[in-house]
């Protein structure tokens, strides 16, 4: 399962939050803007993202990938504060890249990506979790915000 967890991390947030934005940003050939702020956003997003993935692996007995979902509802770690810490972390990482490079293409990519992720949460993930975990999900959803508010 560890190989599946690592593969899922590289394939999903690895591409979406790191590789693609880095390619878009470096393609602008611009000097980096506010690198310390950008590094802080990327570092915070990465650390909490790794923590969230660990919670899925250890507590949930699964991965972040749709092909190896957790078998237990994860409500620990960052999931105590928000139902979607991984997506929030990707938003932090994307904000970091946008802070680093003044790129319209990168901003458009970030907005489109975040809209897709938000839609995925609403139309796919929450419905699956509700079917899979029923009353446990209802109680968790009642006490934990989808995002931060």
Backbone bond lengths (Angstrom), bond angles and torsions (degrees), N, CA, C in turn:
res aa  C-N    CA-C-N  psi(-1)  N-CA   C-N-CA  omega(-1)  CA-C   N-CA-C  phi
1 X - - - 1.463 - - 1.533 110.62 -
2 X 1.321 118.38 -28.98 1.462 121.17 179.62 1.520 111.26 -61.22
3 X 1.316 117.30 -40.38 1.465 120.76 178.45 1.519 110.04 -63.35
4 X 1.333 117.12 -41.28 1.474 120.38 177.88 1.522 111.07 -64.21
5 X 1.335 117.24 -38.61 1.466 121.22 179.52 1.526 110.85 -65.27
6 X 1.317 116.68 -43.76 1.466 120.50 179.48 1.525 110.25 -67.33
7 X 1.317 116.90 -42.92 1.466 121.41 178.31 1.528 110.61 -60.02
8 X 1.329 115.97 -44.30 1.470 120.38 179.80 1.516 110.75 -62.87
9 X 1.328 117.31 -41.11 1.465 120.85 179.93 1.526 110.41 -63.58
10 X 1.318 116.65 -46.24 1.466 120.63 -179.33 1.526 110.25 -65.83
11 X 1.331 116.96 -42.80 1.461 121.01 -175.75 1.516 113.59 -72.53
12 X 1.328 117.83 -33.69 1.465 118.97 -173.51 1.531 111.72 -99.01
13 X 1.315 120.97 -82.61 1.469 117.29 -179.70 1.524 112.61 -67.72
14 X 1.330 117.69 -25.01 1.456 119.98 178.74 1.518 112.27 -59.95
15 X 1.311 115.83 -46.73 1.467 119.94 178.32 1.523 111.86 -74.98
16 X 1.339 115.26 -50.03 1.463 121.45 -173.89 1.518 113.08 -66.15
17 X 1.336 116.67 -42.65 1.459 120.23 -173.22 1.508 115.41 -97.79
18 X 1.317 117.32 -17.15 1.459 119.01 -174.53 1.525 113.31 -123.13
19 X 1.323 117.91 -61.46 1.460 120.09 -172.49 1.532 113.08 -65.86
20 X 1.319 116.74 -53.49 1.473 119.62 -177.66 1.532 111.26 -61.87
21 X 1.346 119.63 -48.27 1.467 118.24 178.11 1.535 113.05 -62.29
22 X 1.323 117.47 -36.27 1.471 119.63 178.54 1.522 110.81 -65.11
23 X 1.323 116.58 -38.91 1.467 120.02 177.48 1.527 110.31 -65.06
24 X 1.325 116.31 -46.74 1.468 120.12 179.52 1.531 109.92 -61.33
25 X 1.334 116.88 -46.43 1.459 121.00 -177.68 1.512 113.55 -64.47
26 X 1.327 117.36 -44.15 1.469 119.16 -179.35 1.519 111.54 -71.56
27 X 1.325 117.31 -25.09 1.467 120.33 178.55 1.526 111.97 -66.69
28 X 1.329 116.98 -19.06 1.466 119.62 179.62 1.516 112.24 -74.13
29 X 1.332 117.03 -19.18 1.468 123.18 -178.72 1.522 112.23 56.39
30 X 1.328 115.82 34.40 1.462 120.51 179.47 1.522 110.44 -100.63
31 X 1.303 113.69 155.96 1.454 120.11 174.45 1.526 107.54 -70.58
32 X 1.315 116.39 142.17 1.461 120.89 -179.95 1.525 110.64 -65.12
33 X 1.324 115.17 137.82 1.461 122.44 177.29 1.524 108.24 -106.44
34 X 1.313 117.33 140.57 1.467 123.17 175.59 1.534 112.67 42.25
35 X 1.327 117.77 58.03 1.465 119.78 -175.62 1.530 114.09 -62.33
36 X 1.313 118.41 -32.93 1.466 119.36 -179.34 1.531 111.33 -69.45
37 X 1.314 117.05 -41.04 1.467 120.88 176.65 1.527 109.87 -64.74
38 X 1.328 115.84 -44.08 1.463 120.63 178.97 1.526 110.38 -61.15
39 X 1.323 116.16 -45.54 1.466 120.19 179.77 1.526 111.02 -61.87
40 X 1.321 117.21 -40.00 1.467 120.66 179.32 1.527 110.67 -62.70
41 X 1.323 117.90 -45.74 1.469 121.30 179.37 1.530 111.20 -62.90
42 X 1.328 116.15 -44.52 1.459 120.30 -179.84 1.528 110.44 -66.18
43 X 1.331 117.10 -41.40 1.469 120.99 -179.16 1.527 111.39 -65.89
44 X 1.316 117.34 -45.45 1.473 120.59 178.96 1.528 109.60 -62.30
45 X 1.324 116.31 -48.06 1.463 120.07 178.74 1.513 112.42 -59.08
46 X 1.312 116.87 -42.23 1.465 121.21 -178.88 1.525 111.55 -67.28
47 X 1.320 117.10 -45.24 1.477 120.24 -178.46 1.523 111.67 -62.65
48 X 1.323 117.30 -46.61 1.466 119.57 -179.18 1.529 110.22 -71.35
49 X 1.322 117.53 -32.98 1.460 120.89 175.58 1.529 110.32 -61.75
50 X 1.314 117.33 -46.71 1.468 120.56 178.36 1.526 111.26 -62.74
51 X 1.316 116.51 -39.29 1.465 121.21 176.98 1.534 110.14 -61.87
52 X 1.329 115.88 -43.83 1.471 120.65 -179.89 1.525 111.27 -64.14
53 X 1.315 116.33 -43.28 1.466 120.76 178.59 1.522 109.79 -62.97
54 X 1.330 116.98 -39.76 1.465 121.54 177.14 1.527 110.60 -60.77
55 X 1.339 116.93 -42.30 1.473 120.48 178.76 1.529 110.46 -61.47
56 X 1.332 117.21 -41.23 1.463 120.31 177.04 1.524 110.05 -60.74
57 X 1.316 116.46 -42.64 1.462 121.45 -176.35 1.531 111.83 -71.37
58 X 1.323 116.98 -48.90 1.464 121.20 -174.46 1.530 111.75 -80.62
59 X 1.324 116.84 -55.19 1.459 120.92 -175.59 1.531 111.86 -79.21
60 X 1.327 115.89 -43.84 1.463 120.11 -176.22 1.508 115.00 -83.67
61 X 1.325 116.79 -13.37 1.468 122.00 -178.73 1.523 111.87 57.84
62 X 1.348 115.02 43.43 1.453 120.34 178.61 1.519 109.87 -161.61
63 X 1.305 115.49 -164.00 1.466 121.28 -179.08 1.520 109.23 -126.69
64 X 1.316 116.01 178.23 1.459 120.25 177.55 1.518 111.83 -79.80
65 X 1.302 117.75 -5.98 1.466 121.88 -177.25 1.525 111.81 -82.02
66 X 1.319 116.96 142.84 1.463 120.66 178.24 1.536 112.46 -61.74
67 X 1.317 117.81 -23.88 1.462 120.93 -178.86 1.533 112.96 -85.43
68 X 1.336 118.21 -4.24 1.473 121.57 177.90 1.529 109.17 -148.98
69 X 1.317 115.65 57.97 1.462 121.19 -175.67 1.522 112.01 -67.03
70 X 1.344 115.78 158.00 1.474 119.40 175.75 1.531 110.79 -61.40
71 X 1.314 114.94 147.33 1.462 120.44 178.14 1.528 110.99 -97.56
72 X 1.322 116.45 -7.76 1.462 122.55 176.31 1.525 108.39 -126.35
73 X 1.328 116.27 144.91 1.457 120.87 177.12 1.528 108.93 -68.32
74 X 1.316 116.62 127.16 1.471 121.62 -178.33 1.527 108.70 -95.01
75 X 1.333 115.32 119.05 1.473 121.39 -179.86 1.529 110.91 -130.18
76 X 1.309 116.47 14.44 1.461 121.83 -176.77 1.530 110.82 -106.34
77 X 1.331 115.60 171.99 1.462 120.06 178.85 1.511 110.73 60.06
78 X 1.332 117.51 -135.45 1.472 120.72 -179.21 1.529 113.04 -62.41
79 X 1.327 116.70 -20.04 1.462 121.15 -179.86 1.524 112.40 -71.95
80 X 1.311 117.73 -8.39 1.473 120.96 172.90 1.523 110.69 -72.56
81 X 1.331 116.31 -27.50 1.469 122.39 -173.72 1.523 112.02 -97.53
82 X 1.317 117.16 -34.55 1.458 122.65 -177.10 1.522 109.76 -149.34
83 X 1.321 116.23 147.73 1.466 119.80 179.10 1.526 111.87 -77.24
84 X 1.320 117.60 -12.98 1.465 120.95 -174.82 1.525 112.91 -133.60
85 X 1.320 118.26 56.71 1.462 118.47 -177.25 1.526 113.84 -64.17
86 X 1.324 117.64 -31.62 1.469 118.32 -179.12 1.519 111.49 -63.72
87 X 1.316 116.19 -42.32 1.461 119.08 179.95 1.523 111.39 -69.08
88 X 1.314 116.86 -37.25 1.462 119.66 175.43 1.524 110.55 -63.21
89 X 1.318 116.28 -38.20 1.466 120.00 178.65 1.518 111.20 -66.02
90 X 1.314 117.37 -41.04 1.463 120.28 176.01 1.531 109.20 -61.23
91 X 1.330 117.42 -38.89 1.470 120.40 176.61 1.536 110.81 -61.78
92 X 1.336 117.60 -41.85 1.461 121.19 176.58 1.528 111.08 -61.29
93 X 1.325 115.86 -45.35 1.466 120.16 -179.82 1.530 110.32 -62.77
94 X 1.326 116.82 -45.04 1.465 119.96 178.39 1.525 111.21 -63.17
95 X 1.329 116.81 -39.24 1.471 119.76 175.76 1.525 110.54 -61.93
96 X 1.319 116.32 -36.45 1.461 119.87 176.46 1.515 112.24 -62.45
97 X 1.331 115.93 -45.94 1.464 119.33 178.46 1.529 110.55 -62.91
98 X 1.328 117.05 -42.16 1.469 120.75 179.42 1.526 111.05 -65.32
99 X 1.319 117.38 -31.68 1.463 121.41 176.75 1.523 110.23 -71.02
100 X 1.321 116.00 -34.52 1.463 120.70 -177.69 1.521 111.90 -71.86
101 X 1.324 116.62 -44.82 1.466 120.64 -177.51 1.519 110.39 -119.96
102 X 1.289 116.87 134.24 1.459 122.39 177.07 1.521 107.56 -86.34
103 X 1.323 114.86 82.24 1.458 120.65 -173.72 1.521 110.46 -126.86
104 X 1.310 116.00 118.60 1.461 120.68 176.58 1.522 110.32 -61.62
105 X 1.317 116.48 -41.46 1.460 120.69 178.97 1.521 112.01 -59.87
106 X 1.321 116.42 -39.95 1.457 121.08 179.02 1.526 111.21 -68.95
107 X 1.320 116.66 -38.92 1.468 119.42 177.22 1.533 110.55 -65.06
108 X 1.313 117.00 -42.41 1.468 120.82 178.50 1.527 109.46 -63.25
109 X 1.328 117.13 -46.16 1.465 121.02 177.88 1.529 110.41 -56.83
110 X 1.314 116.74 -44.36 1.470 120.91 -177.85 1.518 111.43 -64.09
111 X 1.309 117.55 -45.96 1.472 121.15 -179.60 1.530 110.35 -63.91
112 X 1.319 117.58 -45.83 1.463 121.03 179.84 1.531 110.05 -62.72
113 X 1.328 116.61 -44.32 1.469 120.73 179.59 1.522 110.99 -60.58
114 X 1.322 116.84 -46.16 1.465 119.99 -178.94 1.529 111.60 -66.73
115 X 1.321 117.89 -34.91 1.466 120.54 175.60 1.532 110.92 -65.09
116 X 1.314 116.71 -40.93 1.466 120.91 177.55 1.527 110.14 -63.93
117 X 1.326 117.32 -43.98 1.461 120.64 179.98 1.526 111.17 -64.14
118 X 1.337 117.18 -42.03 1.465 120.96 178.64 1.529 110.09 -61.44
119 X 1.317 116.41 -44.61 1.465 121.15 179.21 1.522 110.41 -63.57
120 X 1.320 116.97 -40.23 1.467 121.59 178.05 1.527 110.89 -59.69
121 X 1.328 116.17 -43.03 1.466 120.53 178.81 1.526 109.71 -60.59
122 X 1.328 116.65 -49.66 1.465 120.81 -176.11 1.522 113.39 -66.43
123 X 1.304 117.61 -45.68 1.454 120.71 -169.97 1.519 115.02 -94.53
124 X 1.319 117.54 -22.77 1.464 118.58 -177.65 1.518 112.83 -116.99
125 X 1.307 116.64 -60.49 1.461 120.06 -170.28 1.519 113.54 -65.12
126 X 1.327 117.36 -49.27 1.462 118.49 -177.91 1.522 111.76 -63.73
127 X 1.298 117.35 -35.12 1.469 120.30 177.35 1.527 110.93 -66.58
128 X 1.338 116.68 -42.29 1.457 120.26 178.74 1.523 110.63 -64.33
129 X 1.333 116.80 -45.79 1.471 120.74 -178.55 1.535 109.95 -63.50
130 X 1.316 117.57 -39.50 1.465 120.85 178.85 1.537 110.38 -62.23
131 X 1.328 116.68 -43.28 1.472 119.80 178.17 1.528 111.44 -67.23
132 X 1.310 115.98 -40.25 1.466 120.98 -174.38 1.526 113.18 -74.14
133 X 1.342 117.12 -39.57 1.462 120.24 -171.28 1.524 114.74 -117.16
134 X 1.321 118.30 -3.70 1.456 123.79 170.53 1.521 116.66 46.75
135 X 1.328 116.39 -117.37 1.462 122.72 -175.26 1.525 111.58 -62.10
136 X 1.312 116.72 -37.03 1.469 120.67 178.33 1.529 110.09 -60.85
137 X 1.334 117.04 -42.17 1.460 122.27 177.14 1.527 110.60 -65.01
138 X 1.314 117.25 -43.24 1.465 120.81 -179.70 1.528 111.13 -58.65
139 X 1.320 117.04 -43.56 1.470 120.93 179.17 1.525 110.98 -66.06
140 X 1.319 116.36 -43.57 1.470 121.10 178.98 1.532 110.66 -63.49
141 X 1.318 115.80 -45.22 1.471 121.22 -179.52 1.527 111.52 -62.45
142 X 1.316 117.07 -34.00 1.464 121.22 -178.88 1.537 112.08 -69.86
143 X 1.325 117.33 -29.02 1.473 119.67 -176.47 1.535 114.28 -104.66
144 X 1.341 117.74 -9.25 1.466 120.48 -174.42 1.513 109.58 -126.21
145 X 1.343 118.25 126.46 1.471 119.53 -179.97 1.528 112.16 -70.06
146 X 1.321 114.57 153.26 1.466 120.90 178.60 1.531 109.62 -60.86
147 X 1.306 116.12 -45.01 1.459 121.05 179.52 1.531 107.15 -112.26
148 X 1.283 119.20 -114.72 1.475 120.61 177.56 1.517 112.13 -114.66
149 X 1.314 116.61 -15.94 1.466 120.69 -179.98 1.519 109.68 -127.52
